[in-house]
């Protein structure tokens, strides 16, 4: 009886070991694939597609610019989105700006939401143009609250958010009931590669310097794009399953 029990335990342990080994092998293969892709343009192309595939040239006036908040303020994403919003707001001077970011209304003036508003003020945006949506904790809820806030599903809106988030945001707002939707991906402005090459190193060819630059900077940036794209596709799948898109 004991021998049978030991044999069964060994079988179970063997199955568990094979499962763990398979996961380790699969993880290694995925990691190698991601590293290989980081030396190509595919990560950036996917990132760029998420940011631009549903956007279009804005020819008519804009009623509302929707600034979707991102993390803490100041922070890289929040500042980029705020600066893009200020640029659009100056172009469409009759538009209203809606800042959408959760905030404690009992301590509103110490919130990240209010710091985004302050940054818009600093960039020359009239405070009278700015509205707040503080209740939504995700893109779907924000679209719902904004829809109720303006009560105009035919209003022309531009959604300002990070590039990888534009695709899902537009589809979510469209599902909520908005008709005229555009997006503004808050792309960062990269520094010129030529400025990062050390011309003082003698004996180094231009091609070698460029290759070194790709390893020092581009590869790591593209790995970050891969993470953002994979995370966003997972979010799109989740939103689709929930019926938000």
C-alpha positions in Angstrom: 0.0 0.0 0.0 2.8 2.3 1.0 4.7 1.5 -2.2 1.7 2.4 -4.3 1.4 5.7 -2.5 5.1 6.5 -3.1 4.7 5.6 -6.8 1.7 7.9 -7.1 3.5 10.7 -5.4 6.5 10.3 -7.7 4.2 10.4 -10.7 2.5 13.6 -9.5 5.9 15.2 -8.8 7.2 14.2 -12.2 4.1 15.8 -13.9 4.7 19.0 -11.8 8.4 19.0 -12.8 7.6 18.6 -16.5 5.1 21.4 -16.2 7.6 23.7 -14.5 10.3 22.8 -17.0 7.9 23.5 -19.9 7.0 26.9 -18.4 10.7 27.7 -18.0 11.4 26.7 -21.6 8.5 28.7 -22.9 9.5 31.8 -20.9 13.0 31.5 -22.3 11.8 31.3 -25.9 9.5 34.3 -25.4 12.3 36.3 -23.8 14.7 35.5 -26.7 12.0 36.4 -29.2 11.3 39.8 -27.4 15.1 40.5 -27.4 15.3 39.7 -31.1 12.3 41.9 -31.9 13.8 44.8 -30.0 16.4 45.1 -32.8 13.7 45.6 -35.4 11.1 48.3 -36.1 8.1 46.0 -35.3 7.7 47.2 -31.6 7.6 50.9 -32.6 5.3 50.2 -35.6 2.8 48.4 -33.3 3.0 51.2 -30.8 2.6 53.8 -33.6 -0.4 51.9 -35.0 -2.2 51.9 -31.7 -1.7 55.7 -31.5 -2.7 56.6 -35.1 -4.8 53.9 -36.8 -8.1 55.5 -35.7 -7.1 59.2 -35.7 -7.7 61.6 -38.6 -6.9 65.2 -39.6 -9.2 67.5 -37.7 -10.9 69.9 -40.1 -14.0 71.0 -38.2 -14.2 72.8 -34.8 -13.7 70.9 -31.6 -16.3 71.1 -28.9 -14.4 69.3 -26.1 -10.8 68.2 -25.6 -10.7 65.2 -23.3 -7.5 65.0 -21.3 -7.2 61.6 -19.8 -5.0 61.7 -16.7 -2.1 59.3 -16.1 -0.6 58.4 -12.8 1.0 61.0 -10.6 1.5 64.7 -11.5 4.2 65.7 -12.3 5.0 62.6 -14.2 6.2 61.9 -17.8 2.9 60.7 -19.1 0.8 63.3 -17.3 3.1 66.1 -18.5 3.1 64.9 -22.1 -0.6 64.7 -22.2 -1.1 68.1 -20.6 1.3 69.8 -23.1 -0.4 68.2 -26.1 -3.7 69.3 -24.7 -2.5 72.9 -24.3 -1.3 72.9 -27.9 -4.6 71.7 -29.3 -6.6 74.0 -27.0 -4.7 77.0 -28.5 -5.5 75.8 -32.0 -9.2 75.3 -31.2 -9.8 78.3 -29.0 -13.5 77.9 -28.6 -13.2 74.3 -27.2 -13.7 73.3 -23.6 -11.2 71.0 -21.9 -12.3 68.2 -19.6 -9.7 66.8 -17.3 -10.6 63.2 -16.4 -8.7 61.8 -13.4 -9.9 60.4 -10.1 -9.6 62.9 -7.3 -10.6 63.3 -3.6 -13.1 66.1 -3.8 -12.6 66.8 -0.1 -8.9 67.6 -0.8 -9.2 68.6 -4.4 -6.6 71.4 -4.4 -3.9 68.9 -3.3 -4.8 66.3 -5.9 -2.9 65.3 -9.0 -6.1 66.3 -10.9 -5.7 69.9 -9.8 -2.0 69.9 -10.5 -2.8 69.0 -14.1 -5.3 71.9 -14.2 -2.5 74.2 -12.7 -0.2 73.1 -15.5 -2.8 74.0 -18.1 -3.1 77.4 -16.4 0.7 77.8 -16.6 0.7 76.9 -20.3 -1.8 79.8 -20.9 -5.2 78.1 -20.9 -8.1 80.1 -19.6 -9.4 78.5 -16.3 -12.9 79.2 -17.5 -12.5 76.6 -20.3 -11.6 73.8 -18.0 -14.0 71.2 -16.6 -13.4 68.2 -14.3 -14.4 64.6 -14.3 -13.2 63.1 -11.0 -15.2 59.9 -10.6 -14.2 57.5 -13.3 -11.5 55.1 -12.4 -11.0 53.6 -15.8 -11.5 54.6 -19.5 -14.9 53.0 -19.6 -16.2 54.8 -16.5 -14.7 58.1 -17.6 -16.5 57.8 -21.0 -19.8 57.2 -19.2 -19.4 60.2 -16.8 -18.2 62.5 -19.5 -21.1 61.5 -21.7 -23.5 62.5 -18.8 -21.5 65.6 -18.0 -21.9 67.2 -21.5 -25.2 65.5 -22.5 -24.3 65.9 -26.2 -23.5 62.7 -28.0 -23.0 64.6 -31.2 -20.4 66.9 -29.8 -17.0 66.8 -31.5 -14.3 65.6 -29.2 -10.6 64.9 -29.2 -9.2 62.4 -26.7 -5.6 63.2 -25.5 -3.8 60.2 -24.1 -0.7 58.1 -24.4 -0.2 56.6 -27.9 -0.8 53.0 -26.9 -4.1 54.0 -25.2 -5.6 56.0 -28.1 -7.1 53.0 -30.0 -8.9 51.6 -26.9 -10.1 55.1 -25.8 -11.7 55.9 -29.1 -13.5 52.6 -29.4 -14.7 52.9 -25.7 -16.0 56.5 -26.2 -17.7 55.3 -29.5 -19.4 52.4 -27.6 -20.6 54.9 -25.0 -22.4 56.9 -27.7 -20.1 59.6 -29.0 -20.2 60.1 -32.8 -17.5 62.6 -33.7 -14.3 61.3 -32.1 -10.7 62.0 -32.8 -7.5 61.2 -30.9 -4.3 63.0 -30.1 -1.5 60.5 -29.2 0.9 62.2 -26.8 4.1 61.1 -28.5 7.4 62.2 -26.9 9.9 64.1 -29.1 13.1 62.0 -29.4 16.5 63.6 -29.4 18.4 63.4 -32.7 20.6 60.4 -32.8 23.5 62.3 -34.3 23.8 64.3 -31.0 24.4 61.1 -29.0 27.4 59.9 -31.1 30.8 60.7 -29.6 32.7 62.1 -32.6 35.9 62.4 -30.4 36.5 58.7 -30.4 39.1 58.2 -33.1 39.2 55.0 -35.1 35.4 54.3 -34.7 33.5 54.2 -37.9 30.1 55.9 -38.3 28.4 52.6 -38.8 30.0 51.2 -35.6 28.9 54.3 -33.7 25.4 53.9 -35.0 25.3 50.2 -34.0 26.5 51.0 -30.5 23.8 53.6 -30.3 21.1 51.1 -31.2 22.3 48.8 -28.4 22.7 51.6 -25.9 19.3 53.3 -26.5 17.1 52.0 -29.2 17.0 48.4 -28.1 15.9 49.4 -24.5 13.3 51.8 -25.9 11.9 49.1 -28.1 11.7 46.7 -25.2 9.6 49.2 -23.4 7.4 49.6 -26.5 6.9 45.8 -26.5 5.7 45.9 -22.8 3.3 48.8 -23.5 1.9 47.1 -26.6 1.5 43.7 -25.0 -0.1 45.3 -21.9 -2.5 47.3 -24.1 -3.5 44.4 -26.3 -4.3 42.5 -23.1 -6.4 45.5 -22.0 -8.2 45.6 -25.4 -9.0 41.9 -25.0 -10.4 42.5 -21.5 -12.5 45.4 -22.6 -13.8 43.4 -25.5 -14.8 40.5 -23.2 -16.5 43.0 -20.8 -18.5 44.6 -23.7 -16.8 48.0 -23.3 -15.7 48.1 -27.0 
